[in-house]
């Protein structure tokens, strides 16, 4: 990556999103620095997933802009954004159930390979070489997340924790610059959650920047360099984890929810 | 040995199948009704091409089409019109068939494939009807009276010679069918095949992982129409006369039924379904008058009792046998 550490990898400028008069996000601006881990929290319905949908191009914002690697990406189709190196996982797991675990991860290599209809139909040598490489890389990543023994299973036969890992593996296979994780710890037990924290650090070691929406506060505070707090579609705080934990506005927003 | 078979599995099956199809006519011709059996096999091959293309579109990419008779017809009429109206070489018929299907599918893909599920079914149904009306009304297609098709010459060799027509067409059809099967098998086991299955499974996730959905849908749609068009061209030369009734809703439903019975998300399933439903009805007289009724019934029954088609039942059986026979695998 050629960017110096002061410029943002991702920059959100004044995003607004209305759903028929209901403001899901109001004037949201923030930055994600390269090779950092940013926690993104807020009570249910605060607009975190909507923000993800806007960033990843699934939803168009009512106004405002998103910049990735200094380029404006608002209005681009999701696949274009993925090609640029911004991939995401989903809160409601979105795996391909008509493929094996390995093939799901190979799907992640889609943007890193290019064999089309012709090359595939004729099994040209370069297609075969690419296919072999895709498979090897996918297997490597499965090993990294610890799912190598499940490679030839169907994803719906896996427990929820493994399915979440598989979503991360698929995103990782794309060798992204930035990964948006959407509640990766939902449905995970304590042991799995601590393994997830280790995995998140290992992903960062590969030079991948991470933005993570999560309700598990312990996890968020452990992994994040900075935490962004959203309430009713508005940013109420953005700081290092220690300051967030003592921020009266954040405590008020989470009153009665803080213990989960 | 067992391990080698499993490793080389897919390629080996295909090779064996090619050999089988090569020698089949020798066996069939031993019978007195040999030419009749060969002609059934020609139709099985023609329908297989259409169904395999359709399986790529429906079974893999998950985009339904109830109007594929239109593209089959476009191919057939391309050959008919080029040879009869313009007196050109049949080769131009095949070429026109590909070009025409490519262009029309390309133009239609964007607006039509935006639709999903039932709406896509309705749109393709309408498409099929529009083309049927065109085949039935336009003077150039011979309207409801039909059009005759010129003889097919390949390097000066008359394919339609009186005594060898069926065997000629058997080989022509199955060379095409096997080639298109080979391409389809390769496509489904590739980056493209995975992308198509991803679109079928979860469009949003496919999009977010970098699949240009509308592009892949357009391309697989075009490919499936070219499969149908080539089948149509061969059909035209083999049957030597075209009537609009062969390219109506009936045919669209028939090919979908073949796909469903064989197994939509399997290329072998397409071959199997097309072959079974092309050949079997000829031996059951009851089909003669009630064919579309029986097709409807078969469609309903297979959707209820084997939604994945015969091919899946067979492959499940085969897996069990493998476990039994080759313990080490």
Contacts between the chains, C-beta under 8 A, distances in Angstrom:
chain1	res1	chain2	res2	distance
A	56	B	208	5.8
A	58	B	204	6.8
A	58	B	207	7.6
A	58	B	208	7.0
A	77	B	207	7.4
A	77	B	212	7.6
A	78	B	207	4.4
A	78	B	208	5.0
A	79	B	207	5.5
A	79	B	208	7.8
A	79	B	210	5.0
A	79	B	211	5.8
A	79	B	212	4.8
A	79	B	213	7.0
A	82	B	207	7.9
A	82	B	208	6.0
A	82	B	209	5.8
A	82	B	210	3.6
A	83	B	210	5.2
A	87	B	208	6.8
A	87	B	209	6.5
A	87	B	210	7.6
A	88	B	208	5.7
A	90	B	204	7.9
A	90	B	205	6.8
A	90	B	208	7.9
A	94	B	202	4.9
A	94	B	204	6.3
A	94	B	205	3.7
A	94	B	208	7.9
A	95	B	202	7.5
A	95	B	205	7.3
A	96	B	197	6.5
A	96	B	198	5.1
A	96	B	201	4.2
A	96	B	202	6.1
A	96	B	205	6.9
A	96	B	206	7.7
A	97	B	201	5.9
A	98	B	197	5.1
A	98	B	200	6.4
A	98	B	201	5.0
A	98	B	265	7.2
A	99	B	194	6.6
A	99	B	197	5.8
A	99	B	198	7.5
A	99	B	201	7.3
A	103	B	194	5.8
A	103	B	197	8.0
A	106	B	191	7.9
A	106	B	194	6.1
A	107	B	194	5.6
A	107	B	195	7.5
A	107	B	198	5.5
A	107	B	206	7.7
A	107	B	209	5.7
A	107	B	211	8.0
A	108	B	209	6.0
A	109	B	191	7.8
A	110	B	191	6.5
A	110	B	194	7.5
A	110	B	195	6.1
A	110	B	198	8.0
A	110	B	209	6.0
A	110	B	210	5.0
A	110	B	211	5.8
A	111	B	209	7.4
A	111	B	210	3.6
A	113	B	191	5.5
A	114	B	191	7.9
A	115	B	190	6.2
A	115	B	191	4.9
A	115	B	192	7.0
A	116	B	192	6.5
A	116	B	219	7.9
A	117	B	187	6.5
A	117	B	192	5.6
A	117	B	219	5.7
A	117	B	220	8.0
A	117	B	223	6.6
A	120	B	186	5.7
A	120	B	187	5.0
A	120	B	190	3.6
A	120	B	191	6.6
A	120	B	192	4.7
A	120	B	193	7.2
A	121	B	183	4.0
A	121	B	184	7.8
A	121	B	186	5.3
A	121	B	187	5.3
A	122	B	183	7.5
A	122	B	186	7.1
A	123	B	186	5.0
A	127	B	190	6.7
A	127	B	191	7.9
A	130	B	191	7.3
A	131	B	190	6.6
A	131	B	191	7.1
A	134	B	191	7.0
A	170	B	209	6.5
A	171	B	209	7.5
A	174	B	209	6.5
A	174	B	210	6.5
